[in-house]
Amino acid sequence: MGKTLIITEKPSVAMEYALVLGVKERKNGYLENEEYLITWCVGHLIAMSYPEKYDEKYKKWNLEELPFLPETYQYEVIPSVKEQYEIVHKLMNSREISRILYCGDSGREGELIGRLVREYGGVKKGVEEQRVWIDSFTKEEILRGIEEAKPLSCYDNVAAAGMVRSIEDFAIGINFSRALSCKYGNFFRSQSKSETKRGIAVGRVMTCVLGMIVEREREIRDFKQTEYYRIFSILDNSGIQAEWKLTDKSALKGNKDLYGEKGILQESLADSFLAGLPEQVTISKLEKKTEKKYAPFLFNLTELQSECTKRFKVSPAETLATAQSLYEKKLTTYPRTDARVLSSPVAKVIEKTISGLKQYSDVTAYCEEILQARWEEKISETRYTDDSKISDHYAIIPTGQGIEKLGELSELEKKIYELIVRRFLSIFYPPAEYYKIQLEETARQELFIASAKVLKNAGYLSVAGLTEEDKEKAEKVEELSKLAEGDILSVSYKKEKSHTSAPPRYTSGSMVLAMENAGNLIEDEELRAQIKGSGIGTPATRAEIITKLVKIEYICLNTKTQVLTPHPDGEVVYEIVRKTLPELLLPKMTAEWERGLSEIEKGELSKEAYTEQLYQYIRRQITAMKEKDVEQNYSRTSNENTEEEILGNCPLCGKAVKENSKSFYCSGYKEGCRWSVWKNDKYFAALGKKITKTLVKNLLKNGQVQVKDLTSRSGSNYSITLKYVKNDKEYLSWEKV
């Protein structure tokens, strides 16, 4: 019987297999003993050929030659790794071998790497081919993977999904990048702020992410701060503060100068409201209860990346590289996972992992407590074990091995390892318990509310770490506990100025979360779990997408804060795509594509059917692009009005006033003029009216405008005349004439 050839994805992984299997003899590009040959790829060895490899005519980008959708795709060896490819190829066809074990990373991309080498160069006829699919590089897991290796055909759907993904990214990138560059390249280069003049680059996922970042930035630019006042009662005997809340019985019910249920827009109204409040309040409700807070789910890659960005200000790419390093050092399990739970088989043997972690001095006491209380025996009955929520791999957890190597880790590796370990151990602990009190005061017909909670039992937080809020003293709870329903107490009142805030910019960490949830930045982890499966990209590729957008200067990354903002070039590309291929900017559509790839992987959709849908879409878009006139289709960059109509002259600087999708604005904004009227103006919204083009024209012409058909509280109709002025706070507001 011949030897077994093992092909891994990286040299470091090959060394782990060699160590476990006792293969010590080193050769050029592989290791060998009497039973095994072990070699490796260096990531991808084979890549798709560019169009000019098919025909020299494609070397020059020409719109008329598109779409480029060959019936059969060509591949080639990547020049920089040609030597290693030749070694792998030779071994795959060696007379010595009778079996090949493909041991690439256990995922779509790892499967594709091995398949491309196999299909490009061929393999010895009659050889037995099997796939090893493991979650860590511990000795036990490697031996289990080899023992339970399955025929390569069992992973044909995974390979098909990987192949279609590469074709999709290639076809969209090549066709749309060339088409847009041919039609709008001169314009883009004329607007470019970068020294390197280049074509327009678009992609299935990266253009969608660019769109999310640009649109968030525009929301921030367009944001208009609203100031309002909050009202508080202060109990004389304890200093406890309660906040006023609007109710149906309130004297302010129906008032047009309210902001939500707790805000008053006009200071004069806030003052008069305060003046009318009584000197005493009645405690109308005092509710005391215990609340439980359970440990969060385990880390998947996206959650780990998001948490590391928050805590350590590192990029998702750095987190992935570190998690991969910990995995290859046998300290943690496979990082490129989207699951946040354990599998049933792992839950049954989890005691061994916890026992191994006892050697890690920082958590020894926690491990001993878990094992002594036998909490690990019940983990399979909890929400943290759920086979239905696992596709390929369970969550990222420590292996319980390699503790002796911790002293050799980098500082970031140590931090992320500890984060993973503490998250893991916390799921075995009881929930944290809080003592919560909610108070309601009535001041005649007005309602004031106060609440407070204090940590009663730390539970899992003793491992995961207390929040700053939990560390605070419980004085407020103690004071509230002294009160009783029916108490009549003396109070004073105060107003507090507050204001609305613009939405936050994405960080690299919050962006991967938003990508996982189809463009929704959902902070609540329970809600994120409910809509799982509709993401943009995959756990393995999201960091890479952000890195690429930074590299090609479409977005900017602040390395200290990890905040993402659009580069001026990125805004130009966004606007071009918005007017030509708007579907590429839609997170839900991009997520649907990703879902289609998942369906191929599960065997629910054929790669032929998916590819045909893709090709129809590309053909349709290229045809439409050829028919559009360049100048009509794209006339200006972002934030400028798409309509040329001049509504009047700016009352502040005299320049033309124009309209865009969100406001009527002065065209002299680049010179610093701040005159604008927002279409979602809060004052007019409170009146039940909209800002119209006609209204703005009249305002600019007459200096004031009459608003008719308003309804008073009594139900009668009335009209008011308004002017729009610059007040002493340097922003524009409406005033009654």
N, C-alpha and C positions, 0 to 999 in steps of 0.2 A: 504494500500500500504506500502511496506517495505522501509527500508532506502537505501540511496545511499552510496556506498563505494567508496571513492576516494583514489587511490594509486599513490603516487608521487615517484620521484626518490631519493629524499633526505629528511631528517627530516626538514631542514630549509625551503624547499619549502612547505612541509606540513603545517608549521606554517603560511605561507603566505595565503594559502587556508583557513585555520582555521580563520585567522583574517578577511578575506573578508566575509566568510560565517557565522561568529559569533559562531564558534564551540569552546567552552571553556573548557569542562570537559576532563581532562587528565586521561588516563588509561595507562596500561603497553604496550607501543609500538603503541599507537594510541590515537586519540581524538574523542569525541562523543557528539552529542546532539540529539534532537528528530528526526532530518531529515537526518543527515550525520554521517558517520564513516570515519575518515581520518587517513590513515596509510601511511607507507613509506618503500621503499627499502633503502639499504645503498650502492648505486651503484649496482653492480651485486650480486645477492643472489645465482644464479645457475651457475655452470661452467661445461665444458666438462670433462669427466673422462679420465684419462690417460690410455694407452693401458693395463697396468697390472691389471686394474679393469675388463677388459674383460676376461683376462686369465693370470695366474701367469707366464706363459712362457715369456711374454713380459717384465717382470721385468728386465731380462738380455737382453741387447741390442745385437741383432744378425742380421747381414745383410741378412741371408737367410730367416728370418721371415718377411721381407719387400717386397712389400709395405703393410702398415697397412691402409686398406680402408674398414672399416666395412659397412655393408649394412644399419645398424641402429646405430646411435651414442648414447652413454650413457651419462647421465648427473648426477650431484650430487650437493647437497647443500654445499656451501662453509662453512667449519667448523666455521670460525670466526664470521659468521653472522647467524648461525643456529637458534638462539633464535628469531631474527627478522623475519626470514623466516617462522617459525612456527606460529607467530602472523599473518602475512599476509595471509598465507595459511588458517588458521582457519577462518579469517574474510571473505575470498573469498567463503567459504562454509557455512557461517552462515545462519541460518534460517531468520535472521532479514533483510537481504538485498534482494532487488529486482532489483537493478541496480549497475553496476560497471563502474566507470570512470577511465580509465587509463591515468594518467597525467604525465608520464615521460617526460624528455626533448624531444622537438619536432625534432627528428632526427632518423637516422637509429639505433644508439646504444640505445637511450632511448626507442625505440619501442621494441628492442630485450630484454631488461631487463624485461619488463612487460610480454612479450610473454613467456619467459623461465619459469618464476614463474607459469604462467597460465598452460602451457603444462606439466610441471614436476609434479605439485601437483594436477592439475585438478581444476575445478570451479563448483559451485552449478548449477545444471541443471535448465534450464528455465530462468536464470538470464539475464537481458538485459545488453549487454556489449558495451561501447562506448569509443571513443578516443577523448581526449581534446588536441588540437594542437594550442599553443599560442606562441607569440613572446616576451612577457614581463610579469612581475608579478604585473603589476598595477591592481588596483581593476577593472577598466573597462575591461581590457584584460582578466582577470580571469573569470569575469562574462560572457563576450562574448564567451570565449572558452567553458564554460559549456553550455551556451544557444545553441551554434552551434555545439556541440559534434556530431560526426558522428559514424555510426556503425563501430565496430572494423574491419569488413571485408573490409572497404574502405582503410585500411592500410596494407592489406595482402601482397602487393608487397614490401612495405618498410620492413616489417618483414622478407620476403623471402630473400631480399638482405642482411639484417643483419645476418640472419642464414647462408647463403652461405658464407658470408665474414668470419664468425667465423670458419666454416668447412674448408674453403680454408687455412686460416692461420694455423689452427691446423694440417691439412693434410700435408702441405708443411713443416711446422716446425718440426713435429714429424718424418716424413719419411726422409727428407733430412738431418736433424741434426743427426739422428741416423745412417744413411748410411755413411755420411762423417766421423762421429766419429769412426765408426767401421773400416773404411778403412784407415783413415789418422789421427786418434786420437793420436797414439803414436808419429807420426812425429810432430803434432801440439804441444803436451805437451813438446816434447824435445826442441821445438823452443820458447815456451812461456816465456814471460818476467814477467808474473804475478806469485805471490806466490801460488795462488789457481790453481791446475791442474784440468782441466775440459775438457768436450767434446766440439765439434764444434757446435755453434748455428747459424742457418740460418733462414731467413724468407722471405716472399713474398716481403715486402717493405723494411725491415731493411737492407737486403743484397744489394739491389739496392742502397740505400743511402750510405752504407759503400763503395761500388764501386765508387760512385761519389767523395767521399772525398779522397779515395786512389789515384784515377786517377788524381785528381787535384794536389795532393801533388807530384806525379811523374812528372807532367808537370812542376812544379816549380823546382824540382831537375834537370830535364833535360834541363831546360832553359839556353840558352847561350846568354848573353847580347851582343847586337850589338851597338857600338858607331857610331854616325854620327854627322854631322854639319849642322846647320840651318843658313840661311843667311837672314839678316834684313837690310832694308834701314831706315835711320833716317832723317826726314826733319829738315833742319837747323833752320828754323824759329819757329817751334813749338815743336820739339822733338818727333813728332808722328812716331811710328815704324810700318813698314809694312813688311810682311814676303814673301820671294821669293817662287814662285811656278813654277814647271816645266810645260812648254807648248810645243806644236809641233814646235814652232819657236825658242825655246831656243837653245843656243849654246851647251848645255849639253844633248840635246835629243839623246837617244841611248847610252849614256855613261854607261859603266858597273859598274862604281863606285858610282851609285846613290842608295839611299835608299828611295823608294817610290817617291812621287812627291815633297817632301820638304827637303830631306836629301841628304847629300854628304858623302860618306864613308871615303874617304881619305882626311886628313887635307891639304896635298899639293895641291890637286885639288881644295879644298875650297879656299885656299889662291890665287891660280892663277885665279880662277873665280872672286874673289873680286877685284883683281888688274885690271881686264879688264872691270869693270863696269864704266859707265860715271859719271860725277860729278853732272849731273842734271837729273831729272825725269819729265815726263809729267803726269798730272792727267788725265787719259784716261776715267775714269768712277767714278761718284759720285752718289750713289743711296740712297735716303732718303725715309723711309716708316714707317708706324705704324704697329706693330705686337700685336696681342691679345693672351693672355694666359688664358685659362679657369681653373677654380678650378678642382682639381682632383676628381675622383669618390669617393664615400663614402668608409668607411672601411668595408672589410670583415675580417674574422679572420686572414687569412694569411698576408694581407696587414698591419693589426694592429700589428701583431707579428714582421714583418720585420721593421716597423717604430720604434717600441719600442726598438728593438735591436740596431738600429742606434742611437737613441736619448738617451736612458737610460741605454744601455748595460745590458739589462735583457734578459733572455732566452725566447724562445717561450712558454715553459711550465709555466714560471712565468707570462707572459702576459695572457695566457689562464686562469690561476687561478684567476688573478685579474679581467679579463673581466667577468668571471663567478660570482665572488663576486659582482661586480657592477650590474650584471643582477639580482641576487638574492635579492639585496637591492633595486630593482625597479628603479635604476637610468638609466640603459641602456637596450636595447633589446637583444634578443637571440644572443650569441656570435659565436656559431659554424655554421656560415653561409659562403657560398661561393659567395653570391651576393654582388654587390657594388652599387646597385640602390634601389630606393623606388618602392613600388607597387602602382598601381593606387588608390586603396582604402585609403592607408596611405597618399598619396599625397593630397587627397581631405580634410583631416582633420589635416594637418600638422600645421596649424595656432595655434592649441591648444598646441602643443608641444613647439612652439616658445614662446608663451605667458607664459607657465610655466617656461621656462628658464630665463625669465626676472628677476626671483628671485635670479639668480646666478650673483652676483655683477660683476664678471670679464667680463661678456658678456652682461650685461643689455643694454648698449648703442647700441650694434649690433642688438639685438633682436628688440629694439624699432625702429631702422632705417629700418629694413626689413619690419616690420609691417606697419610703416608709409608710406613707398614707395610701399607697397602691392606686393612685389616681390614674396612672397610665393604663390600668386594666379596663377603664371605662371609656377610653378615648374613641373606640370604634362605635360607641353608641351616641356620640355627640355630632354636632354640625361640622366638626373639623375633619371628619372622615366621610367621604361621599364619592363613590366611584362614578356616579353619573355626572360629576363636574370635572372629570379628568379625561382629556383627549389622549395625549401621548405620555405625559409625565405628571407626577404629583408635584406638590409645592417644593420650593427650595428649603431644605432643612440641613442641619449639620449631620455628618455621618457618625460622629462619636469617635472617629479615628484621627490619627495624625496630630494629636494634641502636642506631642513632643516637638512639632515643627512651628508652634506658634511664635517662638522667640525669633524665628527667621523671617517672619512676615513684615511687610512694609507697614507704616502707620495706618494707611488707608485700608489695607487688608485686615488689620487687627480690628479696626472700627466696624467694618462691614461684617466681619465674622461674628463679632460680639452682638451686633444688631440681629443677625439671623438666629443666633443661639437663643437670645432672650425672647425673641418673638416665638420661637419654637417651644421653649419651656413654659411660656405664659399660658399656652392653650390647655395645659394640664391642671392649672390652678383654678380655684373657685372664682366666680365673678367678683368684681369690686362692688361694695355696697355703700350707698350714700344716704344720709339722713337729710330729707328735703322738707322745707316748710314754704308754703305759699300763703301770702296775706293779701286780703282785699279790704280796703277802707272805703267808706262812703262819706262824702262831704256834700250833704243834701242830695242832689241828683247826680253828682259826679263820682266817678270811680277811680281809685288809685290802687296800683298793684305793686307788690314787692315779693321777691322770692330769694331764697338762699339755700345752699346745700353744703354739707360737709362730709368728708370721707369718714365712713364708719369702720369698714373693714377693707384693707388694701387689696386683698385677693391677688389677682394676677398682676396688679400694679407693683407689687413688691419685687417682681422680676423685671417687668417691662420698664418700670421707672415711673415715679409720680410726676404729674404735670405741675406747673407752677401754681395753677389754681388750687390743686389739691394740697399744696404745701402751705397755703395761706391759713392764718388762724381762723378759728370758728366763732369769732366774737359776734358776728351778725346773726348766726343761727342761735346762739345762746340768748341774745336779746329778744329775738322773735319768739323764742320758746316761752318767755315770761308773759306773753300777751295771751288774751283769751277772747273768744267771740263775745260781742256785746260791750266790750270796753269802749268807753268814750274818753278820748284823749285830746289834749291840746296840741295844736300843730302850727307850724309856720310854713310858708311856701316860697318857692323860687322858680325862676325861669332859667333855662340853659340853652344857649345858642348851639345849633348843630347844623350840619350841611350834608348833602348827598355827595357820594364819592364816585369817581369814574371807575369802570371795571378795571381790575388789575391786569397788567401785562402777563403774558405767559412766561413761565420759566421753562427751562429744558425739562424739568421734572413734571410740572403741571401739563406740559405739552404731551408727553408720552401717555399721561392719564387721559387727556382729552382724545388722543388718537385711539386709545383702547376702547373708548366709549363713543365712537363715531362722531367726534367733534364736540361732545358735551364734556365740559370740565365739571365733573361731579365729585365733590369733596366727600360726600357721605359714602362710606365703603359698603354699607348694606345695599344701597340703591345701585351702586356700581355692580355688585354681584348679580342683581336682578336682570340687568340688560347686557350681561357678558355675552360675547359672541358676535358683536356688531362692530368690531374695531377696524381701524385704518392701519394697514400694514400688519406685521406680526411682532411678537416680543423680540425676536432676533433682529429685526430690521429697523425698528423705530429710531433707535439712537443713531444708526447709520444715516437715516434720512436727514435728521437735524444737522449732523456733521457735514453732509454733502451740501446742504443749503448755505451753511456758513462758508464752506470752502469756495463755492462759486459766487460768493458775495451777493446772495439774494436776501439773506437775513444776517443780523449781527447778534453775537453772543457776548454778553458781559461775563467774563470768566470769574469775576468775584461774586456776583449775585446770581449768575445763571439766567438772567433776564434776556428774553428774546425780543428783538425789534426788527422791523423790515429795513433792509438796505434800500436806498433810493432806486437802485437798479431792479430790485425785487418788486418795488411798487409799479414800475413801468411794465415789467413782465406780467404782473397781476392784472393790470388794466388791459393789456393786449389780450390775455387769455379770457378775461371777463367778457370781452366783446366778440370773441371768436369761438372759444371752447369752454363756455361757462360750466359745463358738466364736470370738468376736471377740478373745479373749485368746490364741488359739493361733497361734504364729508359722508353723507348718507349713501351717495352713489358709489364713492370709492369703497365704502364699507361693504356695499352689496357685491362689488367685484371680489373683495377678500372673502366674503361668505361663499361665493361661487367656487373659489379655489378650495375652501374647506369641504365643500360638497364633493368635489372631485376626489379629495383625499379620503373621504368616507365612502366613496363608491356610489354616491347618490346622483352624480352628474358625469357624463362622459366628457373627456377632454376635447373630443371632436365637436360636440355641441357647443361647449363653452367657447372654443376657438372661433367657430363660425359666427357666433354672436359678436365676439370681439372684432372680427374682420369687417362685419357689416357696419359696425359703429365707426371704425376708422375710415372705411370707404365713404360713408355718408358725410362725415365731417370734412374730409379732404375735398370732396366734390363741392360742398358748400363754401369752403374757403376759396376755392378757385373762382367761384362765381361772384364773390364779394369784391367791392371796390375798396382799395386800401384807404383812400382818403375819407370816404364816407364811414368806413368801419372804425377807424381810429383817428381821432383828431387832436386829442390832448391827453395829458397825464392825469394821475389821480388827484382828487379833491377839487378839480375844476369843473365848472358847469358844462353839461353836455348840450345845453340849449343856448343859442347865441342871443336870444331876446334880452334887451336891456330894459329893465323895469323902471328905471329912474336914476337919479343921481344921489349918491350917499350924502346924507345931511352932515356928516363929520368931515369928510375929505373931498367930496365932490366927484369921486370916481363912479363908474357904472356899477349899478346893483344888478346881480344876476341870480339865477336859481339853480340849485342842485337838488339831489334827492332828499336832503334832510333840512335844508335851510334856504333862506334868501340872504345873500351875503354881498359884502363890498368887494369888488375885484381888486381893491388896493390892500387886501389882507397881507400880501407879501411884504408890503412897505410898513406894516404895523397897524393898519386900521382895524378896529375890533367891532365895527358895526355889523350886526347880523340879526335876523329874526328867525328863530327856530320854528319849524313846522309843528313840533310837539310842545310848543310853548305852554308852560304850566298854568299861566294866568288864564289863557284862552280855554285850556282844557277844563279848568274849574268853572268857567262860564258855560261850558258845553258847546263851544264854538271851535272852528278850525281856522288856522291862518291860511288865507288864499292868496293867489297871485293878484287878484283884483284889489284885495284889501291892502297889500303892500304898495301897489301902484298909487292908490289913493293916499296912503300914508306919506309916501315920498313927495307927492304933488302938493298936498294940503298941509302937511305937518301934523295932522291928526286924522282920526278915523272914527266914524260912528258905527257902533255895534248895536244892531236892532234885534227885536224879538227875543229878548231875554225874559226869563220867568222868575218872579220874586217868590219868597217863601209862602206868601199868601195865595200864590197862583196867578197873579196879574202880570201882564206884559209890560216891559219897560225897555228903554234904550239908554246907552251911555256913550259919551264921547271920550276917546282916549288919545293920549300923546305918548310918544316913545322917547324917553330922555336918558341922558347920561347923568347919573347921580354922583354923589361925592365918593361912592365906593368904586367908581370907575367901571361899572358895567351897566348895560342898558336895561330899563324896566318900564313897565306901563304905569301911567298915572292918569287919574280921572281929571278931565278938564272942568 
